[in-house]
């Protein structure tokens, strides 16, 4: 029998929810600042978060009409035609494209390139599991060498197939639908929709949210990007935010892969802010963000505002803790050290797992819902409970409260009859924890005692979807890696 003696027990909610849904729900004492993260010129999650999340809160026909008429459309289904990958489940795959077009207001970022054909310098495939159980932004480096298929263009002309070329040239050859076709042929993943934005739209979104927090590992004074920031944390928006995500020489090793990682961290930090209660409960911020998110936006014909709202509502369970960013597995491209190629068999295994949405399906079979945890600290270190609580939340556990125990005890997982599956899920990430029945734990609730033998929370294995090197979590520590 477990005997719990406490010095202080934080109040536990009688109506628990996912704690990272909103600010102010966390019952932990002295909570650390929320962690965040992000990828390339954020032009995509800026839009996905602004539209797929915020548009669901847009009220009033006039405002709805205004947003709808901000958006241009391209008939992707007609341009690609048949012979596309089959859709295997109800997960959604949305390709987000950021272009370097210098048309219109974008001319200030390179007037000499005003008449050049636009390129897609950002390609992120956003994989959304049903119900908001999981979201993953998958970056494709623009220097990735792949076969480029022949494509029909929106103006009625066609581009020739290319045996091997940089993946971003697919956009130059045939527009967004050609990039969709290229990535479908490469991954065999059915892409449901695409969203395309430019520099100006990106700036507007960062201003609408009041800025995005970033962390610099060193002082930066780059005359090319006009980025001038000191080492440490900053909240940036507008021109400064654009300079940060476009910077090539002031930060990192000047490679596209390094810049992708910095932009993934930026994008996660943005998503974390947009998903916070401070943004979603402020009507003005919601309207400003939806307006900014739909400006200069082009989508496939099937992705109108009504469809975006339906998607947003179907993803009601999405939190920053469930949003990850990865780069497809790549290796050096032998003929040219400045280019990369897919790393096999890792890339093929990864694409198969995404195509089948395996991680969420496997997790759904293990438990009937989110595991609710009461946390008891018997380690003797006052900071341990808060740290472990945040690590558990990041893995989808619901921490109902924390307490400090006066006597040192063995690390253990205690549960009531009927909660064996929840206890097993928790024990799987607490190395060395013993499991025992404890009727007072309550139905569906698991008590976790952290004893003196406790070392760390183990990363929960994603069944089916391999964990990739450099994976970034949207609620992660923005200063954890220097970029």
C-alpha positions as CSV (number, residue, x, y, z in Angstrom):
1,X,0.0,0.0,0.0
2,X,1.3,3.4,-0.9
3,X,1.4,6.0,1.9
4,X,1.7,9.6,0.7
5,X,2.8,12.2,3.1
6,X,2.9,15.7,1.6
7,X,4.3,19.1,2.6
8,X,2.1,20.7,0.0
9,X,-0.2,19.4,-2.7
10,X,-1.2,21.7,-5.5
11,X,-5.0,21.9,-6.3
12,X,-6.0,19.3,-8.9
13,X,-8.6,20.1,-11.5
14,X,-11.9,18.3,-11.2
15,X,-12.4,18.8,-14.9
16,X,-9.0,18.1,-16.5
17,X,-8.1,19.1,-20.0
18,X,-5.0,19.0,-22.1
19,X,-2.8,21.4,-20.0
20,X,-1.0,22.9,-23.0
21,X,-4.3,24.0,-24.7
22,X,-4.2,27.3,-22.9
23,X,-2.1,29.5,-20.6
24,X,-3.0,29.4,-16.9
25,X,-4.1,25.8,-16.7
26,X,-0.8,24.5,-15.4
27,X,-1.0,23.8,-11.6
28,X,2.8,23.4,-11.2
29,X,4.5,25.7,-8.7
30,X,7.0,28.2,-10.2
31,X,6.5,27.1,-13.8
32,X,9.4,27.7,-16.1
33,X,8.7,29.9,-19.2
34,X,6.9,28.1,-22.0
35,X,9.2,26.5,-24.6
36,X,8.9,27.1,-28.3
37,X,10.4,26.4,-31.7
38,X,10.2,26.7,-35.9
39,X,11.4,26.2,-40.3
40,X,12.1,28.2,-43.6
41,X,10.6,31.6,-44.2
42,X,7.7,30.5,-42.0
43,X,5.5,31.4,-44.9
44,X,3.6,28.2,-44.4
45,X,2.8,27.6,-40.8
46,X,2.1,31.3,-40.6
47,X,-0.6,30.6,-43.0
48,X,-1.6,27.1,-41.8
49,X,-1.9,28.3,-38.2
50,X,-3.5,31.6,-39.2
51,X,-6.1,30.0,-41.4
52,X,-6.5,26.4,-40.3
53,X,-6.7,27.4,-36.7
54,X,-7.8,31.0,-36.6
55,X,-10.3,30.9,-39.5
56,X,-12.4,28.6,-37.4
57,X,-13.1,31.5,-35.1
58,X,-13.9,34.0,-37.9
59,X,-17.4,35.4,-37.3
60,X,-19.7,37.5,-39.6
61,X,-20.4,37.0,-43.3
62,X,-18.7,40.3,-44.3
63,X,-15.4,39.2,-42.7
64,X,-15.7,35.7,-44.1
65,X,-16.3,37.1,-47.6
66,X,-13.3,39.4,-47.2
67,X,-11.0,36.5,-46.3
68,X,-12.4,34.3,-49.0
69,X,-11.7,36.9,-51.7
70,X,-8.1,37.4,-50.4
71,X,-7.3,33.9,-51.7
72,X,-6.3,32.8,-55.3
73,X,-6.8,29.3,-56.5
74,X,-5.2,26.8,-58.9
75,X,-6.9,23.7,-60.2
76,X,-4.3,21.2,-59.1
77,X,-6.5,18.1,-59.7
78,X,-7.0,19.1,-63.3
79,X,-3.3,20.0,-63.9
80,X,-2.0,16.8,-62.4
81,X,-4.7,14.5,-63.7
82,X,-4.8,10.8,-62.7
83,X,-2.2,8.3,-61.5
84,X,-1.8,9.9,-58.1
85,X,-1.0,8.0,-54.9
86,X,-4.1,6.5,-53.2
87,X,-5.4,8.0,-50.0
88,X,-5.0,5.4,-47.2
89,X,-6.6,7.0,-44.2
90,X,-8.2,10.3,-43.0
91,X,-4.9,12.0,-42.2
92,X,-4.4,15.3,-44.1
93,X,-1.2,16.3,-46.0
94,X,-0.9,19.9,-46.9
95,X,2.1,21.2,-48.9
96,X,3.2,24.6,-47.8
97,X,5.2,26.6,-50.3
98,X,7.1,29.9,-49.7
99,X,8.1,31.7,-52.9
100,X,10.8,34.2,-53.6
101,X,8.7,36.1,-56.1
102,X,9.7,39.8,-56.4
103,X,6.4,40.8,-57.9
104,X,4.4,43.7,-56.5
105,X,5.4,44.7,-52.9
106,X,8.1,42.0,-52.9
107,X,10.2,43.9,-55.5
108,X,12.1,45.7,-52.7
109,X,13.8,42.4,-51.9
110,X,15.5,42.3,-55.2
111,X,14.4,44.6,-58.0
112,X,16.9,43.1,-60.4
113,X,15.0,39.8,-60.1
114,X,11.5,41.3,-60.6
115,X,11.1,39.6,-64.0
116,X,12.7,36.3,-63.0
117,X,10.4,33.3,-62.7
118,X,9.6,32.7,-59.1
119,X,11.2,29.8,-57.2
120,X,9.9,28.0,-54.1
121,X,12.7,28.4,-51.5
122,X,10.5,26.7,-48.9
123,X,8.7,23.3,-49.1
124,X,7.1,21.9,-46.0
125,X,4.7,18.9,-46.0
126,X,2.4,19.3,-43.0
127,X,1.1,16.0,-41.9
128,X,-2.1,16.3,-39.8
129,X,-3.3,13.2,-38.0
130,X,-7.1,13.0,-37.3
131,X,-8.5,14.9,-34.4
132,X,-5.3,16.8,-33.7
133,X,-3.5,13.8,-32.3
134,X,-0.3,14.7,-34.0
135,X,1.1,17.2,-36.5
136,X,4.5,17.1,-38.3
137,X,6.1,19.6,-40.6
138,X,8.4,17.8,-43.0
139,X,11.0,20.0,-44.7
140,X,12.3,19.3,-48.2
141,X,15.7,21.1,-48.8
142,X,15.6,23.2,-51.9
143,X,19.0,21.7,-52.9
144,X,17.6,18.1,-52.9
145,X,18.3,16.4,-56.2
146,X,15.3,14.4,-57.5
147,X,13.5,13.5,-60.7
148,X,11.2,16.3,-62.0
149,X,8.2,15.0,-63.9
150,X,6.7,16.7,-67.0
151,X,4.0,19.1,-65.8
152,X,1.0,20.9,-67.2
153,X,1.0,24.6,-66.4
154,X,-2.0,26.8,-65.5
155,X,-1.5,28.8,-68.7
156,X,-2.1,25.7,-70.8
157,X,1.6,25.1,-71.7
158,X,3.7,22.2,-70.4
159,X,7.2,21.6,-69.0
160,X,9.5,18.8,-70.0
161,X,10.6,16.1,-67.6
162,X,14.0,16.4,-66.0
163,X,16.0,13.3,-65.2
164,X,17.5,14.8,-62.1
165,X,17.3,18.4,-60.8
166,X,16.9,20.5,-57.7
167,X,13.5,20.0,-56.2
168,X,12.7,23.7,-56.0
169,X,13.1,23.9,-59.8
170,X,9.8,22.0,-60.1
171,X,8.0,25.2,-59.0
172,X,9.9,27.3,-61.6
173,X,9.1,24.7,-64.3
174,X,5.4,24.3,-63.6
175,X,4.2,26.1,-60.5
176,X,2.8,24.8,-57.3
177,X,0.9,21.9,-58.8
178,X,4.2,20.7,-60.4
179,X,5.8,20.7,-57.0
180,X,2.9,18.7,-55.6
181,X,3.3,16.2,-58.4
182,X,7.1,16.0,-57.9
183,X,6.8,15.3,-54.1
184,X,3.9,12.8,-54.7
185,X,6.1,10.9,-57.2
186,X,9.0,11.0,-54.8
187,X,7.2,9.9,-51.6
188,X,4.1,8.1,-52.8
189,X,2.2,10.2,-50.2
190,X,-1.1,11.7,-51.4
191,X,-1.1,15.5,-51.0
192,X,-4.6,16.8,-50.2
193,X,-3.9,20.5,-50.6
194,X,-1.3,23.1,-51.1
195,X,-0.8,26.7,-49.7
196,X,1.6,29.2,-51.3
197,X,2.7,32.6,-49.8
198,X,5.3,35.2,-50.3
199,X,7.6,37.6,-48.3
200,X,4.9,40.3,-47.7
201,X,2.4,37.8,-46.3
202,X,5.0,36.4,-44.0
203,X,5.8,39.8,-42.5
204,X,2.1,40.5,-42.0
205,X,1.6,37.4,-39.9
206,X,4.5,38.0,-37.6
207,X,3.2,41.5,-37.0
208,X,-0.3,40.3,-36.4
209,X,0.8,38.0,-33.5
210,X,2.9,40.8,-32.0
211,X,6.3,39.2,-32.8
212,X,7.9,35.8,-32.4
213,X,10.5,34.9,-29.8
214,X,13.9,33.7,-31.1
215,X,17.3,32.9,-29.5
216,X,20.6,33.8,-31.0
217,X,23.8,32.0,-30.1
218,X,25.9,35.0,-31.0
219,X,25.8,38.6,-32.0
220,X,24.7,39.1,-35.6
221,X,25.6,42.0,-37.9
222,X,24.9,40.9,-41.4
223,X,24.9,43.6,-44.1
224,X,23.4,41.3,-46.7
225,X,20.2,40.4,-44.8
226,X,20.4,43.6,-42.7
227,X,20.0,41.5,-39.6
228,X,21.5,43.2,-36.5
229,X,20.8,41.5,-33.2
230,X,22.7,40.8,-30.0
231,X,23.2,37.3,-28.6
232,X,20.3,36.0,-26.6
233,X,16.5,36.1,-26.7
234,X,14.5,38.6,-28.9
235,X,10.9,39.0,-30.0
236,X,11.1,39.9,-33.6
237,X,8.5,40.8,-36.3
238,X,8.1,42.4,-39.8
239,X,11.4,43.2,-41.6
240,X,13.5,41.9,-38.8
241,X,11.7,38.5,-38.7
242,X,12.1,38.2,-42.5
243,X,15.8,39.1,-42.3
244,X,16.2,36.4,-39.6
245,X,14.7,33.6,-41.6
246,X,16.4,34.6,-44.8
247,X,19.9,35.1,-43.3
248,X,22.6,33.0,-44.9
249,X,25.9,34.5,-43.8
250,X,25.5,35.8,-40.3
251,X,24.4,32.6,-38.6
252,X,25.3,29.0,-38.8
253,X,27.5,27.4,-41.5
254,X,25.7,29.1,-44.4
255,X,24.2,25.8,-45.6
256,X,20.6,25.4,-46.6
257,X,20.2,22.6,-44.0
258,X,21.3,24.9,-41.2
259,X,18.9,27.6,-42.3
260,X,16.1,25.1,-42.4
261,X,16.7,24.2,-38.8
262,X,16.7,27.8,-37.7
263,X,13.5,28.4,-39.7
264,X,11.9,25.3,-38.1
265,X,12.6,26.7,-34.7
266,X,11.1,30.0,-35.7
267,X,8.0,28.3,-37.1
268,X,7.5,26.3,-33.9
269,X,7.8,29.5,-31.8
270,X,5.2,31.1,-34.0
271,X,2.9,28.1,-33.8
272,X,3.3,28.1,-30.0
273,X,2.3,31.7,-29.8
274,X,-0.7,31.4,-32.1
275,X,-2.0,28.3,-30.2
276,X,-1.8,30.2,-26.9
277,X,-4.8,31.5,-25.1
278,X,-3.5,35.0,-25.3
279,X,-3.9,34.9,-29.1
280,X,-7.0,32.8,-29.6
281,X,-9.1,34.6,-27.0
282,X,-8.4,38.0,-28.4
283,X,-10.9,38.8,-31.2
284,X,-8.7,41.6,-32.7
285,X,-5.7,39.3,-32.8
286,X,-7.8,36.6,-34.4
287,X,-9.1,38.9,-37.1
288,X,-5.7,40.5,-37.7
289,X,-4.1,37.1,-38.0
290,X,-6.8,35.7,-40.3
291,X,-6.5,38.7,-42.5
292,X,-2.7,38.6,-42.6
293,X,-2.7,34.8,-43.2
294,X,-5.0,35.0,-46.3
295,X,-3.2,37.9,-48.0
296,X,-1.1,36.9,-51.0
297,X,-2.3,33.3,-50.4
298,X,-2.7,30.8,-53.3
299,X,-4.2,27.4,-52.8
300,X,-5.5,24.5,-54.8
301,X,-9.1,24.9,-56.0
302,X,-10.4,22.5,-53.3
303,X,-9.1,24.5,-50.4
304,X,-11.5,27.4,-50.0
305,X,-12.1,29.1,-46.7
306,X,-15.0,26.9,-45.9
307,X,-12.8,23.8,-46.2
308,X,-10.1,25.5,-44.1
309,X,-12.7,26.1,-41.3
310,X,-13.8,22.4,-41.4
311,X,-10.1,21.3,-41.2
312,X,-9.5,23.7,-38.3
313,X,-12.5,22.4,-36.3
314,X,-11.4,18.8,-37.0
315,X,-8.0,19.6,-35.5
316,X,-9.4,20.9,-32.2
317,X,-7.0,18.7,-30.2
318,X,-3.8,20.1,-31.7
319,X,-1.4,21.7,-29.2
320,X,2.2,23.0,-29.6
321,X,3.3,19.9,-27.7
322,X,2.1,17.7,-30.5
323,X,3.7,19.6,-33.3
324,X,7.1,18.5,-34.5
325,X,9.4,19.6,-37.4
326,X,11.8,17.3,-39.2
327,X,13.9,17.4,-42.4
328,X,13.7,14.4,-44.7
329,X,16.7,12.1,-44.4
330,X,19.4,13.3,-46.7
331,X,23.0,12.6,-47.6
332,X,25.6,14.2,-49.7
333,X,24.9,14.2,-53.5
334,X,28.1,12.6,-55.0
335,X,28.3,14.6,-58.2
336,X,28.0,17.9,-56.4
337,X,29.0,18.6,-52.7
338,X,26.7,21.6,-52.7
339,X,23.6,19.4,-53.2
340,X,21.9,16.6,-51.3
341,X,20.1,13.4,-52.1
342,X,17.7,11.2,-50.2
343,X,19.4,8.9,-47.7
344,X,18.1,5.4,-48.2
345,X,16.6,3.2,-46.7
346,X,15.8,5.8,-44.0
347,X,13.9,8.1,-46.3
348,X,11.8,5.3,-47.7
349,X,10.9,4.0,-44.3
350,X,10.0,7.5,-43.1
351,X,7.7,8.1,-46.1
352,X,6.0,4.8,-45.6
353,X,5.3,5.6,-41.9
354,X,3.9,9.0,-42.8
355,X,1.8,7.6,-45.6
356,X,0.2,5.1,-43.3
357,X,-0.1,7.5,-40.3
358,X,1.3,4.7,-38.2
359,X,2.3,6.5,-35.0
360,X,-1.1,7.7,-34.1
361,X,-2.8,4.5,-35.1
362,X,-0.5,2.5,-32.9
363,X,-0.9,4.9,-29.9
364,X,-4.7,4.8,-30.2
365,X,-4.7,1.1,-29.6
366,X,-2.8,1.3,-26.4
367,X,-5.0,3.6,-24.3
368,X,-8.6,4.8,-24.4
369,X,-7.5,8.5,-24.1
370,X,-4.9,10.8,-22.7
371,X,-3.1,9.5,-19.6
372,X,-3.9,11.6,-16.5
373,X,-1.0,11.8,-14.0
374,X,-0.7,13.0,-10.4
375,X,3.0,13.6,-9.7
376,X,4.7,13.1,-6.3
377,X,8.3,14.2,-5.8
378,X,10.3,12.0,-3.4
379,X,13.7,12.8,-4.8
380,X,14.7,15.5,-2.4
381,X,15.2,18.0,-5.2
382,X,12.5,20.6,-5.4
383,X,13.0,21.4,-9.1
384,X,12.5,17.8,-10.3
385,X,8.7,17.8,-10.2
386,X,8.3,20.9,-12.4
387,X,10.9,19.6,-14.9
388,X,9.3,16.1,-15.1
389,X,5.8,17.6,-15.5
390,X,6.9,19.6,-18.5
391,X,8.6,16.6,-20.1
392,X,5.5,14.4,-19.6
393,X,3.2,17.1,-21.0
394,X,5.4,17.3,-24.1
395,X,4.6,13.6,-24.7
396,X,0.9,14.1,-24.4
397,X,0.3,13.2,-20.7
398,X,-2.0,15.3,-18.7
399,X,-0.4,16.4,-15.4
400,X,-3.2,17.1,-12.9
401,X,-1.0,18.4,-10.1
402,X,2.2,17.9,-8.1
403,X,3.1,17.2,-4.5
404,X,6.2,16.9,-2.4
405,X,6.7,13.8,-0.2
406,X,8.5,14.1,3.1
407,X,10.1,10.6,3.0
408,X,12.2,9.2,0.2
409,X,10.5,6.3,-1.7
410,X,11.0,4.0,-4.6
411,X,10.1,5.3,-8.0
412,X,6.8,3.8,-8.9
413,X,3.6,4.0,-11.0
414,X,0.4,3.4,-8.9
415,X,-3.0,2.8,-10.5
416,X,-6.6,1.7,-9.8
417,X,-8.2,-1.4,-11.3
418,X,-9.1,-0.7,-14.9
419,X,-6.2,1.7,-15.5
420,X,-3.6,-0.9,-16.5
421,X,-3.2,0.5,-20.0
422,X,-2.6,4.0,-18.8
423,X,-0.2,2.8,-16.2
424,X,1.8,0.8,-18.8
425,X,2.0,3.9,-21.0
426,X,3.4,6.0,-18.2
427,X,5.8,3.3,-17.0
428,X,7.2,3.0,-20.5
429,X,8.8,6.4,-20.2
430,X,9.9,6.1,-16.5
431,X,12.9,3.7,-16.5
432,X,13.0,1.4,-13.5
433,X,9.6,2.3,-12.2
434,X,7.7,-0.4,-10.4
435,X,3.9,-0.8,-11.1
436,X,1.4,-1.5,-8.4
437,X,-2.4,-1.4,-7.8
438,X,-3.5,1.6,-5.7
439,X,-7.3,1.9,-5.5
440,X,-7.2,5.5,-4.3
441,X,-5.6,6.7,-7.5
442,X,-9.1,6.9,-9.0
443,X,-10.4,5.7,-12.4
444,X,-8.3,6.7,-15.4
445,X,-5.7,8.5,-13.1
446,X,-2.2,7.2,-12.5
447,X,0.0,8.3,-9.5
448,X,3.7,8.7,-10.3
449,X,6.2,8.7,-7.4
450,X,9.6,10.0,-8.3
451,X,12.1,8.3,-6.0
452,X,15.8,8.8,-5.4
453,X,16.6,6.3,-8.1
454,X,14.8,8.4,-10.8
455,X,17.1,9.5,-13.6
456,X,15.1,11.0,-16.5
457,X,11.9,10.7,-18.5
458,X,12.5,8.5,-21.5
459,X,11.5,9.7,-24.9
460,X,8.4,7.9,-26.0
461,X,9.0,5.8,-29.1
462,X,6.8,6.7,-32.0
463,X,5.6,3.4,-33.3
464,X,6.0,3.3,-37.0
465,X,7.4,6.8,-37.6
466,X,11.2,6.8,-37.1
467,X,12.6,9.6,-34.9
468,X,14.9,11.6,-37.2
469,X,18.1,13.3,-36.2
470,X,17.5,17.0,-35.4
471,X,13.8,16.7,-34.8
472,X,12.3,19.9,-33.4
473,X,9.3,20.2,-31.1
474,X,7.1,23.3,-31.3
475,X,7.1,23.7,-27.5
476,X,10.8,23.0,-27.2
477,X,13.5,25.3,-25.7
478,X,14.4,27.9,-28.4
479,X,17.9,28.3,-26.9
480,X,18.6,24.6,-26.7
481,X,20.6,24.5,-30.0
482,X,22.7,27.3,-31.5
483,X,21.4,28.2,-35.0
